Amino acid sequence: MNKMSHSEEFAAGEMNAIRASVWQLLSSLYAKELSRERICELAGAELWQAFAAQVELQASASQIQAALAHAAKYDASQGGDDARLELAADFCSAFLQNAEHCAAPYASLYLGDAGKTERNETASYDTESQDKAARSLYGEKHQLMSDYLRSAGLGLDADFREPSDHLAVILGLMAHLCTSATEESQRAFLESAILSWLPEFNARLGKLKLESPLYGALGDFTLAWARLDTELLGG
């Protein structure tokens, strides 16, 4: 293999930093509800327009920007907090309800035994199944991500009280790998830890009846970005 020139190394490093920033942004959007300041910051960001220039991201990026701009403009014009509270309610409905009724953002619920229960197309979801899903949140996938974090010298914020297989944690770890791991390692993690369950998660998210299109579009964007990043890594 030919050694890269300094200019090629710089370009690769710059691209990896950009990729890392996208993954980190997505991680933050799944981690907690948006504050008024964060809504205004993201609504005015030019990055959504930049994303919209990429055909795979165009539709979802435009929807995200429009939803954020609407929320920021509405609250500013009304001098209130109604749009922010609506988005907070959507966040709760999308990610914080019982796993039967939301798109629970935990890898454990889509992979392994719990995932098999979750993928059942029938409407039944008995107490035993719920207990099994609850136990799995701190089971194998949680432990696997905890091990990943430790090996990378990372940890969770004290105020983030979620299992390590939460989507926000996994996306944050992907951001870290963009600038610290080989392309082969990044692609392997992306395929095994993210794309192995993200399509099913996004399908569930898309079926929810939410007030704003923000989180549905966020799910579409996340999946499209994950697939695009796999291509960037030569997958």
C-alpha positions as CSV (number, residue, x, y, z in Angstrom):
1,M,0.0,0.0,0.0
2,N,1.3,3.4,-1.0
3,K,1.9,5.9,1.8
4,M,-0.3,8.9,1.8
5,S,1.2,12.4,1.2
6,H,0.9,15.1,3.8
7,S,-1.8,16.8,1.8
8,E,-3.7,13.5,1.5
9,E,-3.4,12.8,5.2
10,F,-4.7,16.4,5.9
11,A,-7.6,15.9,3.6
12,A,-8.5,12.5,5.2
13,G,-8.2,14.0,8.7
14,E,-10.4,16.9,7.8
15,M,-13.0,14.5,6.3
16,N,-12.9,12.3,9.4
17,A,-13.4,15.4,11.6
18,I,-16.5,16.4,9.6
19,R,-17.9,12.8,9.8
20,A,-17.3,12.8,13.6
21,S,-19.2,16.1,14.0
22,V,-22.2,14.7,12.1
23,W,-22.3,11.6,14.3
24,Q,-21.9,13.7,17.4
25,L,-24.7,16.0,16.4
26,L,-27.0,13.0,15.8
27,S,-26.0,11.5,19.2
28,S,-26.9,14.8,20.9
29,L,-30.4,14.8,19.3
30,Y,-31.2,11.4,20.6
31,A,-29.8,12.0,24.1
32,K,-32.3,14.5,25.4
33,E,-35.1,17.0,24.7
34,L,-34.1,20.2,22.9
35,S,-33.8,23.4,24.8
36,R,-35.1,26.7,23.3
37,E,-31.5,27.8,22.8
38,R,-30.6,24.6,21.0
39,I,-33.7,24.8,18.8
40,C,-32.7,28.3,17.7
41,E,-29.1,27.3,17.2
42,L,-29.9,24.3,15.0
43,A,-32.7,26.2,13.1
44,G,-30.2,28.8,12.0
45,A,-27.4,26.4,11.2
46,E,-26.3,26.2,7.6
47,L,-25.4,22.6,8.0
48,W,-28.9,21.4,7.1
49,Q,-28.6,23.2,3.7
50,A,-25.2,21.5,3.2
51,F,-26.8,18.2,4.0
52,A,-29.6,18.9,1.6
53,A,-27.1,19.1,-1.2
54,Q,-26.5,15.4,-0.8
55,V,-29.3,13.5,-2.6
56,E,-29.5,10.7,0.0
57,L,-30.0,13.3,2.8
58,Q,-31.9,15.9,0.9
59,A,-35.5,15.1,2.0
60,S,-34.9,14.4,5.6
61,A,-32.4,17.3,6.1
62,S,-35.0,19.7,4.6
63,Q,-37.7,18.3,6.9
64,I,-35.5,18.7,10.0
65,Q,-34.6,22.3,9.1
66,A,-38.2,23.2,8.4
67,A,-39.4,21.7,11.7
68,L,-36.7,23.4,13.8
69,A,-37.3,26.7,12.0
70,H,-41.1,26.5,12.6
71,A,-40.6,25.8,16.3
72,A,-38.1,28.6,16.7
73,K,-40.2,31.1,14.8
74,Y,-43.4,30.2,16.5
75,D,-42.1,30.5,20.1
76,A,-40.3,33.8,19.2
77,S,-43.5,35.3,17.7
78,Q,-45.7,34.1,20.6
79,G,-43.2,34.9,23.3
80,G,-43.9,31.5,24.8
81,D,-42.6,27.9,24.9
82,D,-45.4,26.0,23.2
83,A,-43.4,24.7,20.2
84,R,-40.5,23.6,22.4
85,L,-42.9,21.8,24.8
86,E,-44.5,20.1,21.8
87,L,-41.1,18.8,20.6
88,A,-40.3,17.7,24.2
89,A,-43.6,15.8,24.3
90,D,-42.8,14.2,20.9
91,F,-39.3,13.2,22.3
92,C,-41.1,11.5,25.2
93,S,-43.6,9.8,23.0
94,A,-41.0,8.6,20.5
95,F,-38.3,7.3,22.9
96,L,-39.3,7.2,26.5
97,Q,-42.6,5.3,26.6
98,N,-43.0,1.6,27.2
99,A,-41.2,-0.3,24.4
100,E,-44.5,-1.6,23.1
101,H,-45.6,1.9,22.3
102,C,-42.5,3.8,21.1
103,A,-39.3,3.4,19.1
104,A,-37.2,2.5,22.2
105,P,-33.6,3.5,21.3
106,Y,-31.8,0.5,22.7
107,A,-30.0,-2.0,20.6
108,S,-30.9,-4.8,23.0
109,L,-34.6,-4.6,22.0
110,Y,-33.8,-5.3,18.4
111,L,-31.0,-7.8,18.6
112,G,-30.9,-11.2,20.3
113,D,-33.8,-12.7,22.2
114,A,-35.5,-9.5,23.1
115,G,-35.3,-8.4,19.5
116,K,-37.0,-11.5,18.3
117,T,-39.9,-10.7,20.6
118,E,-40.0,-7.1,19.4
119,R,-40.1,-8.2,15.8
120,N,-43.2,-10.3,16.3
121,E,-45.8,-8.9,14.0
122,T,-48.7,-9.9,16.4
123,A,-50.3,-7.4,18.7
124,S,-49.7,-9.4,21.8
125,Y,-47.0,-8.2,24.2
126,D,-47.4,-10.0,27.5
127,T,-45.9,-9.2,30.9
128,E,-43.2,-11.9,30.6
129,S,-42.1,-10.4,27.3
130,Q,-41.9,-6.9,28.8
131,D,-39.9,-8.2,31.7
132,K,-37.5,-10.0,29.4
133,A,-37.1,-6.7,27.4
134,A,-36.5,-4.7,30.5
135,R,-33.8,-7.2,31.7
136,S,-32.1,-7.1,28.3
137,L,-31.5,-3.4,28.6
138,Y,-28.6,-4.1,31.0
139,G,-27.7,-7.4,29.4
140,E,-25.3,-8.5,26.7
141,K,-25.5,-5.5,24.4
142,H,-25.2,-3.0,27.3
143,Q,-22.1,-4.8,28.5
144,L,-20.6,-4.9,25.0
145,M,-21.0,-1.2,24.6
146,S,-19.7,-0.6,28.1
147,D,-16.6,-2.6,27.1
148,Y,-16.2,-0.5,24.0
149,L,-16.4,2.7,26.0
150,R,-13.8,1.5,28.5
151,S,-11.4,0.4,25.8
152,A,-11.8,3.8,24.1
153,G,-11.1,5.6,27.4
154,L,-14.6,7.1,27.4
155,G,-17.5,7.2,29.9
156,L,-21.0,8.4,30.2
157,D,-22.0,11.8,31.6
158,A,-23.3,11.4,35.2
159,D,-26.6,13.0,34.3
160,F,-27.2,10.5,31.4
161,R,-28.9,7.6,33.2
162,E,-29.4,5.2,30.3
163,P,-27.9,1.8,29.4
164,S,-24.8,1.8,27.3
165,D,-26.6,0.4,24.3
166,H,-28.7,3.6,24.0
167,L,-28.6,4.9,20.4
168,A,-27.1,8.2,21.6
169,V,-24.2,6.4,23.2
170,I,-23.5,4.2,20.2
171,L,-23.6,7.2,17.8
172,G,-21.3,9.1,20.1
173,L,-18.9,6.2,20.1
174,M,-19.0,6.2,16.3
175,A,-18.0,9.8,16.4
176,H,-15.0,9.0,18.5
177,L,-14.0,6.2,16.2
178,C,-14.0,8.5,13.2
179,T,-10.8,10.1,14.4
180,S,-9.3,7.3,16.4
181,A,-9.8,4.0,14.5
182,T,-8.9,2.5,11.1
183,E,-11.5,2.6,8.4
184,E,-11.9,-1.1,8.6
185,S,-12.7,-0.9,12.4
186,Q,-15.1,2.0,11.8
187,R,-16.9,0.1,9.1
188,A,-17.1,-3.0,11.2
189,F,-18.6,-1.1,14.1
190,L,-21.0,0.8,11.9
191,E,-22.3,-2.4,10.4
192,S,-22.5,-4.5,13.5
193,A,-23.5,-1.9,16.2
194,I,-25.6,0.5,14.2
195,L,-26.9,-0.8,10.8
196,S,-27.8,-4.2,12.4
197,W,-30.8,-2.6,14.1
198,L,-31.2,1.0,12.9
199,P,-33.5,0.1,10.0
200,E,-36.0,-1.6,12.3
201,F,-35.8,1.2,14.8
202,N,-36.4,3.8,12.1
203,A,-39.4,1.8,10.8
204,R,-41.0,1.8,14.3
205,L,-40.2,5.5,14.6
206,G,-41.9,6.3,11.3
207,K,-45.1,4.6,12.4
208,L,-45.6,6.8,15.4
209,K,-48.1,9.6,15.4
210,L,-46.2,12.7,16.6
211,E,-47.1,16.3,16.5
212,S,-44.0,17.5,14.6
213,P,-42.2,15.8,11.7
214,L,-38.9,16.4,13.4
215,Y,-38.1,13.0,15.0
216,G,-39.5,11.0,12.1
217,A,-37.2,13.0,9.8
218,L,-34.3,12.6,12.2
219,G,-34.7,8.8,12.0
220,D,-34.7,8.9,8.2
221,F,-31.7,11.2,8.2
222,T,-29.8,9.0,10.7
223,L,-30.4,5.8,8.6
224,A,-29.5,7.6,5.3
225,W,-26.3,9.0,6.9
226,A,-25.3,5.6,8.3
227,R,-25.6,4.1,4.9
228,L,-23.8,6.9,3.2
229,D,-21.0,6.8,5.7
230,T,-20.6,3.1,5.0
231,E,-20.1,3.9,1.4
232,L,-17.6,6.6,2.3
233,L,-15.7,3.9,4.2
234,G,-15.6,1.7,1.2
235,G,-18.4,-0.6,2.4
